[in-house]
Amino acid sequence: MLNALTVDVEDYFHVAALAPNIPRDTWSSRESRVVANTHKLLGIFEQFGVHGTFFVLGWVAERHPQLIREIAAGGHEIACHGFSHRLVYEQPAGEFREETLRSKKLLEDIAGTPVLGYRAASYSIVRSSLWALDILAEAGFAYDSSIFPVRHDRYGIPDAERAPHLMSTPNGKSIVEWPLATASVLGFRLPVAGGGYFRLLPYWVSRWGLASIVRRESRPFIFYLHPWEVDPEQPRVEEAGALSRFRHYLNLERCAARLGRLLDDFEFDTMYSVLAERKLLPIQ
């Protein structure tokens, strides 16, 4: 069964958990590592013969357009990660609409292909910001992957649908929603979608959880990673809180090897391809 392999293309200093210690007006002066780290992921994907969906931050695309062209030229899908990595529930609707349209157009102009998928910064489409789905549908996005069906201090809709599905927006429009992967364990939703969970949990737990979705529920899962997660040499933000440092830096040195094991254990493709195979989107 084909599963969806995704990358949120952002730099280490964009991360919401570190935002209190990294002012936005310092971003441009910081050492950027996103190009080299994304190249590292592209090399791993090529080694295993897989394609994925790259949710690109508009801020990155504006400064590194050649990187986006290289991703697209490699047969990967380009999708949108917003522009400024602002949390959706902290943005006025008008600002969210403007940033989203700006990023979508920028990515389409650079890659020369339609951008049909969206993922919010830090999965920040929560119950109070479901209004954003109407804006995404109006903007021409075919699918969204911003809802995490877990309980978390920064994101999540704990009782949200876990499987990919056609969703009605608050104003009656439709968009395909593919929530981040959770395994069902005695009624508890264990997050196994990737990222910090992939680095925190022993690999066998992640593998077991993802395999349970495929075998017990007969459906594909979605996996995500950030380029900075394969970069143990990135600059450290020591003034960040203990919890933020733990979440961000844990097992960075093991992540690339674990990713290789995952790509060997499961089959992957782009989000659009998997959704089309499931007849949730038209075949292109």
N, C-alpha and C positions, 0 to 999 in steps of 0.2 A: 504494500500500500504506500502511495506517495504521500509524504507529509510536507508541510510548508516550512522552508528555511528562510529566516528573515534577519536583517541587520538594521539596527538604528544607527545611522551614520551621523555621529556627533563627536565632539572632542571631549577630553576628560574634564575641561573647565566648564562645559555646558550642563553637567549633571545637577539635577535639582537638589540632591542631598548636600551638595557642596556650595549651593548658591549663596547661603548666608555669609560665606567666607570669600567668595569670588565675585566682586562687583562686575556688572555687565560692561561698564565702561573700561574695564581692564582686559576684556577678552582679546582685543586686537593686538595687545602688546605681549600676550603670553605665547610661550612656545607651542606652536601647533604640531600635533603628532597624528592628526586624523588621516592624512594621505598615506603615510608609511604604514600605519596600522590597518587601514582598509586594504592596502596592497597585500599585507600579510594574510588577511582573510581571503582575498581573491586567490592568492596562491594556494591556500589550503583547499578551497572549493575546487580549483582546477585540478589539483592532485587527486581528488576523489570523484571528479567528473560530475559535479552537481551545480545546479543553478539556484539562485535565491532571489528574494525580493529585498531591495535596499531602500529603506525609508530614510530619505535624505533630508537633513535640516537645511532650510533655505539659506541660512547664514553660512553654512559650509559650501553650498553650491555656488553662491555668489563669489566666494573667494577662491574656490578650487574647481572651476568648471571642467577642466580636463579630467579630473577624477571621475566626474559623473559620466563623461563620454566613455571613459575606459570601462566603467561598470556596465554600461549599456552595450558596449562593443563585445563584452564577454558573454553576452546572451542572458544577462540578469535583468530582472524587472526593476524599473525605477518607480518608487512611490514617494509620498510626501510625509514629512515629519514636522510640518509647520515651518515657521521661519525663525522665530527667536527663542524657542524652547520655553516659552511662557506656559504655565499651567493653565489649562482651558478654564477651570473654575475661578481663576483669578483675573480673567480677561472680560471686558465688556463684549457683547455680541458683535458690535460693529468693528471693534479692533480685531477680534478673532476672524471675522469674515475677510477683512482687508489683508491680514497677514497670510491667511490660507490661500486666497486667490493669487496673491503676489508670489508665494512659494510655488504653487502649482504651475503658473505660467512660466516662471523662471526655469523650473525643471524641464518642462515640455520644450521650451526654446533650446535649452542646452542639449538634451538627449534626442530631440527630434521624434519623440514618441508620446502618445497620450499617457497621462499620469492618472491612474484609476483607483489607486489605493491610498489610504490615509491612516496614520497612527499618531495619536496625541502625545505630547511630551509627558513622560511619566504616567501614562495611562490615565490622564486626568479628565476623561469623560466619565463622570460619576453621575449619581442620580440627579444632583443639582445642576449639572451641565449637559443634560441630554439634548437641550436645545441646539447644541453644536451639530447634531446629526442632521437637522434640517438644513443647516448651512452647507454641510458636506454634500448632501443630496442635490441641493440647488446648484452647487459648484460643478457638478458632473462627476463626482466620485462614485464608482460602482460598489466599492466595499470599504469598510472601516475595520480596524483592529486596535481599538482603544479601550475596550472594556475588559477589566480583569475581574473575574467572578470570585473574588476573595475579600477578606477583611484585612485592611492594611491602614497604617496611620496616614498615608499620603494619597491613596487611590483605592478603587475597588467598588463593585456592586455585588455584595456577597451572595445574593440570591439570583443573580443574572443567569440566563441560559448559558450552558457550557459549550455547546456544539455550534458550529457555523450554521447560520440561519438567515432568512430574509426577515428583516426587522422593520416595523412601522415606527416612523419618527413621531415626535409629539404633535406635529402639524399634519400628519397623515401621509407623508411621503414614504418611500421605501428605500432601504439600503441593506446590502448584505453585511452582517456583522460576524466577524470571526473572533471570539474572545480568546484570551491567552489560556494556555493549557493548564488544566488542573486535573489531578487524579482523584477519584472518589475512594476514600478510605474510611469505612465504617461511618458513612455520613459526613465525614470531614473532607473539605476540599484542600488537597495538598497542591500548592503551586509548583509545577514542574516545567514551566514554560521556557526556562533559560535564565540568562542574566545572573544576578546575584544568587538566585536559587540554585543554579547549575554549579556555581562555585562553592556555595555553602554546603549543599547536600553531598554525601558520598556519591560517586558516579553510579554505583549500582542502584541507589534509590531513584535517581533521575531516570535511569534506564528502565527500571521496573515500573515507575509511574507512567512514563510515556508508552511503554509496551502495553500496559493495561488499558490505555485508551484505544489502542489499535485492536487488541485481541478481545477484550471484554465488551467494548462498546462499538466495535466495527466501524470506526471512523478515524480520520487522520488527526494529527495534532499539529500545533503551530509552535515553532521554537524561535527564540530571538537571542541576539547577542549584540554587544556594542564593540566597535573597533578598539576602544581603550581597554577592553577586558582581556586582550591578548598582549598587553604592554606592561609588564612588571617594572619597567624602567621609567615610567611616567613620573613627572614631578609630584611630590607629596604635598598635600595641603594639611600640615600638621595642626593648624589652628581649628580645624573642623572638629565637631563633637565626636566622642568615642564611638557612638552608634553609626554615625555617617562614615567614619574611617573604617570601621569593621565591614560595613556593607560594601564599600567601594574597593578596598584593597585586598580583601580575603582571597587567597588562592589565585591571584592573577598569574603567577608563574606556572600554574597547572592547567590553565584554561585551554590553551591551544592544543595540548595533548588530549585533554578530555573531549574537545570538539572533534578531533580526529577519530576517536573511538566512537563517538555518536554517529558521525558520517559513515563509518564502517558498519554500524549496527542497524541503521535505518535507511530508508530511501527518501529522497527529498527532491522538491522542485519549487518553482515560484508559487506565491500565493494565488495569483490569477490562474495559473495552470491547474492547481489542485481544486480550486473552486469551480472551474469550468468542467473538470472531470466529474465533480459531484453535481453538475447541472445547476449550480447556483448562479453561474455567470455564463454568458454565451461563449462558445469556442471561437477564438480569434484565428 
